[in-house]
Amino acid sequence: MKTHKILVTTIATALFTFTTAPAIFAADGATTEVTKSEQAADGLFMDAVFRCNLAEIKAAEVAKETTKRDDVKDFANMMIRDHTDVNKNLKTITDKMKIELPKDPGPDNQVWLNKIITAPAAEFDRVYIDTMVEEHRKAVDMFEKFARTTKSAELKEFANNTLPGLRTHLQKSLEWQKVIASK
């Protein structure tokens, strides 16, 4: 597999600069050439996943400090643990591919993260859980679409292996949303 390097900028749209020709990925025993467009889509996915996980970890850390509810703290601990694991798994892949990952949540994630950080104490749990529902709906959709379209066997496996956890997070978020709305 040829190595490539993606330089990801943090401006409104990601700009990718590839230093080598498209990579060759093995898929189901056959090798297929991945176009620059497909390579860029894979890079955008990895960037988005890593950034979103950074934001969700930060949001959960804020939740642990802010909420008065032990059950919300337990939920936040699960979010920290699981999203940290997903980023570790993704980093293992990107290290092999020689791809540099971002260091911050990025501007889009920072918008919803700021809503959580600045939520009034009386509304914090609702704002946090509502945001987790919305972000996990987006994540499940993104992972499902990506798993269907990527030609990278390793990234497809990563997406498919991550989906059950994201679905669990969405389900738990929806359950908590009902509990918090009823109070």
C-alpha positions, 0 to 999 in steps of 0.5 A: 500500500502506498503511503499518503499524507493528508493535511487537514486544515481547520477552516470552514471546509477541510482542504486535503493535500496528498503527497503521493498518488492514490493509495492501493487498498486490499478489499476482499482479497482483491486490490482496487485503486482508490481515486483521489476523490475516494481517498478524500472522502475517507480522509473527511470521514476520519477527520469528522469522526475524530473531531466529533469524538473530541467534542463528545468527550469534552461535553461529557467532561463538562457534564460530569462537572456540572450535573447534579444527577449521578445517572447523568454522570454515569452516562457521561462516564460511558461517553468518555470511555467509549468515544476515547476507545473509538478515537484510539481505534481510529488512530491505530488505522490512521497511524498505519496510513500515515494520516495526521489527525486533528487536535481540536473539535473543529468549528462545527462541533465547537458550536454545539459544544459551546451550547452545552458549556454555556447552558444554565445550570437549571437547563444543563441536563436537558441541553446536554442530553438533547445535544447527545440525541442530535449528534448521535443521530447524525453519527449513526447516519454518517457511519451507515452511509460511509460503511456502504460507500468506502472502498477501504476494507479497514475503514469499512470494518471500523465503521461497522464495528463502531455502529453498534456502540453509536446506536446504543448511545443514541438509544440511551440518549433517547431514554434519558431525554424522556426521563429529563423531559418528564421532570 
